[in-house]
């Protein structure tokens, strides 16, 4: 009887070699899924008690390849829980859930926006290096920096140009020269081929 396992502390490993730890919250025979309850990764402030927030992982049983019993985690005994230490089922604040979903989706979109589509590993390495110090985004296979400079393949300093060429003057050329110098430095740090030799003129 799978329901007899409810409340047990286990470590599950999936066929994709992902591990999950927690208490078995429930088992649904109709969908053939198992739900694990574990304390949320949300961090408390200095000296504050652990937050009474819990995560629930829903896993298809046929994707679980290994089940290992573990010792209960210290401090994980939710207020209002039953004798097995499981969170009591209460009202679900849909509005708060939708807000969390919105935040999570926005964060994922921002993360995906930093990954180039159809670009080489070298191009992605350059993008990641530049984005640590400068506002950087992808425009197809080109790298846009500071919303003013665009870097085309093969992403050498001489491949940098102003997005608006009409602004090419002493004042607006400053971002261009800055990006060229930073790009040159990052290429050297990454040990990429085609990097100009030391002392090369980057102002051309």
C-alpha positions as CSV (number, residue, x, y, z in Angstrom):
1,X,0.0,0.0,0.0
2,X,1.8,3.2,-1.2
3,X,-0.2,5.3,1.3
4,X,1.7,3.6,4.1
5,X,4.9,5.5,3.0
6,X,3.3,8.9,3.6
7,X,5.4,10.8,6.2
8,X,8.6,8.9,5.5
9,X,11.9,10.8,4.9
10,X,13.5,9.8,1.6
11,X,16.0,10.8,-1.0
12,X,14.8,10.2,-4.6
13,X,16.9,10.0,-7.7
14,X,15.3,10.3,-11.1
15,X,16.3,8.7,-14.4
16,X,17.8,12.1,-15.2
17,X,20.1,11.8,-12.1
18,X,18.3,14.7,-10.3
19,X,18.0,14.2,-6.5
20,X,15.2,15.3,-4.2
21,X,15.0,15.0,-0.5
22,X,12.0,15.4,1.8
23,X,9.0,13.7,3.4
24,X,6.5,11.8,1.3
25,X,3.5,14.1,1.4
26,X,1.2,12.0,-0.6
27,X,0.9,9.4,-3.4
28,X,-1.6,9.7,-6.2
29,X,-2.4,6.4,-7.8
30,X,-4.6,8.0,-10.5
31,X,-1.7,10.1,-11.9
32,X,1.0,7.8,-10.6
33,X,2.8,10.7,-8.9
34,X,4.5,11.2,-5.6
35,X,4.8,14.5,-3.8
36,X,7.7,15.4,-1.6
37,X,7.6,18.1,1.1
38,X,10.8,19.9,2.0
39,X,11.7,23.2,3.7
40,X,11.9,26.1,1.3
41,X,15.3,27.4,0.3
42,X,14.2,30.9,1.3
43,X,16.9,32.3,3.6
44,X,16.0,33.9,7.0
45,X,17.7,37.0,8.2
46,X,20.7,36.9,10.7
47,X,19.5,35.4,14.0
48,X,16.0,34.8,12.7
49,X,14.3,31.4,13.0
50,X,13.9,29.4,9.8
51,X,10.9,30.5,7.8
52,X,7.9,28.2,7.9
53,X,7.7,27.8,4.2
54,X,7.8,24.6,2.3
55,X,8.4,23.4,-1.2
56,X,6.5,20.5,-2.8
57,X,8.0,18.5,-5.6
58,X,5.6,16.5,-7.8
59,X,7.4,13.5,-9.5
60,X,6.1,10.8,-11.8
61,X,6.8,7.5,-10.2
62,X,8.0,5.9,-13.4
63,X,10.8,8.5,-13.6
64,X,12.1,7.6,-10.1
65,X,14.9,5.0,-10.3
66,X,16.2,5.0,-6.7
67,X,14.6,5.5,-3.3
68,X,16.8,5.8,-0.2
69,X,15.5,6.3,3.4
70,X,17.1,9.2,5.2
71,X,17.1,10.7,8.7
72,X,14.6,13.5,9.4
73,X,15.9,17.1,8.9
74,X,16.3,19.1,12.1
75,X,13.8,21.8,12.7
76,X,11.4,20.6,10.0
77,X,8.2,20.2,12.0
78,X,5.6,22.6,10.5
79,X,3.3,24.5,12.8
80,X,-0.2,23.0,12.6
81,X,1.2,19.8,11.2
82,X,0.0,16.3,11.9
83,X,1.8,13.7,13.9
84,X,3.9,12.8,10.9
85,X,5.2,16.4,10.6
86,X,3.4,17.1,7.3
87,X,1.9,20.5,6.5
88,X,-1.8,20.7,7.0
89,X,-3.9,21.3,3.9
90,X,-5.4,24.8,4.1
91,X,-6.7,27.5,1.9
92,X,-4.5,28.2,-1.1
93,X,-3.9,31.9,-1.8
94,X,-4.3,31.9,-5.6
95,X,-3.4,35.5,-6.0
96,X,-0.1,35.0,-4.2
97,X,0.6,31.9,-6.3
98,X,0.0,33.9,-9.5
99,X,2.3,36.6,-8.3
100,X,5.1,34.1,-7.6
101,X,4.5,32.5,-11.0
102,X,4.8,35.9,-12.7
103,X,8.1,36.7,-10.9
104,X,9.4,33.2,-11.8
105,X,8.5,33.5,-15.5
106,X,10.0,37.0,-15.7
107,X,13.2,35.8,-14.1
108,X,13.4,32.8,-16.5
109,X,12.8,35.1,-19.5
110,X,15.6,37.4,-18.4
111,X,17.8,34.3,-18.0
112,X,16.9,33.0,-21.5
113,X,17.5,36.5,-23.0
114,X,21.2,36.1,-22.0
115,X,21.6,32.9,-24.1
116,X,22.4,33.4,-27.8
117,X,20.5,31.4,-30.3
118,X,22.6,29.7,-33.0
119,X,25.8,31.2,-31.8
120,X,29.1,29.5,-31.0
121,X,30.4,28.8,-27.5
122,X,33.1,31.4,-28.1
123,X,30.4,34.0,-28.8
124,X,28.5,33.1,-25.7
125,X,31.7,33.2,-23.6
126,X,32.4,36.7,-24.9
127,X,28.8,37.8,-24.1
128,X,28.9,36.4,-20.6
129,X,32.2,38.2,-19.9
130,X,30.9,41.5,-21.2
131,X,27.6,41.2,-19.3
132,X,29.4,41.1,-16.0
133,X,30.4,44.8,-16.3
134,X,28.2,46.2,-19.0
135,X,24.5,46.2,-20.0
136,X,24.5,43.5,-22.7
137,X,21.8,41.8,-24.9
138,X,21.5,39.7,-28.0
139,X,20.2,41.0,-31.3
140,X,20.1,37.8,-33.5
141,X,23.7,36.8,-33.5
142,X,25.0,40.2,-32.7
143,X,25.9,41.5,-29.2
144,X,24.5,44.9,-28.2
145,X,26.3,46.8,-25.5
146,X,25.1,49.9,-23.6
147,X,22.3,50.1,-26.2
148,X,24.7,52.1,-28.3
149,X,27.4,49.6,-29.6
150,X,26.8,46.5,-31.6
151,X,29.4,43.7,-32.0
152,X,29.2,41.5,-35.1
153,X,30.8,38.1,-35.7
154,X,33.7,37.2,-35.2
155,X,33.4,39.6,-32.3
156,X,36.8,41.3,-32.6
157,X,37.3,44.9,-31.5
158,X,37.2,46.0,-35.1
159,X,33.8,44.4,-35.4
160,X,32.3,47.0,-33.0
161,X,30.3,49.9,-34.4
162,X,27.8,52.5,-33.2
163,X,24.2,51.5,-33.7
164,X,23.4,55.0,-34.8
165,X,26.3,55.9,-37.1
166,X,25.0,59.5,-37.3
167,X,26.1,60.0,-33.7
168,X,29.8,59.3,-34.6
169,X,31.6,62.3,-33.1
170,X,34.0,63.0,-30.3
171,X,31.4,62.6,-27.6
172,X,29.5,59.6,-28.8
173,X,32.6,57.7,-29.9
174,X,33.5,57.3,-26.2
175,X,31.2,54.3,-25.6
176,X,32.6,52.7,-28.8
177,X,36.2,53.0,-27.7
178,X,35.3,51.8,-24.2
179,X,33.6,48.7,-25.5
180,X,36.5,48.0,-27.9
181,X,39.0,48.2,-25.1
182,X,36.9,46.0,-22.7
183,X,36.2,43.5,-25.5
184,X,39.9,43.3,-26.3
185,X,40.7,42.7,-22.6
186,X,38.1,40.0,-22.2
187,X,39.3,38.2,-25.3
188,X,42.8,38.2,-24.0
189,X,41.6,36.9,-20.6
190,X,39.6,34.1,-22.3
191,X,42.7,33.3,-24.5
192,X,40.7,33.6,-27.8
193,X,42.4,33.5,-31.1
194,X,42.4,36.6,-33.3
195,X,42.9,39.0,-30.3
196,X,45.0,42.0,-31.3
197,X,48.5,42.0,-30.1
198,X,49.5,44.2,-27.2
199,X,49.8,47.8,-28.2
200,X,47.6,47.4,-31.3
201,X,45.6,50.6,-32.2
202,X,41.9,50.0,-31.3
203,X,40.8,53.4,-32.3
204,X,40.6,52.7,-36.0
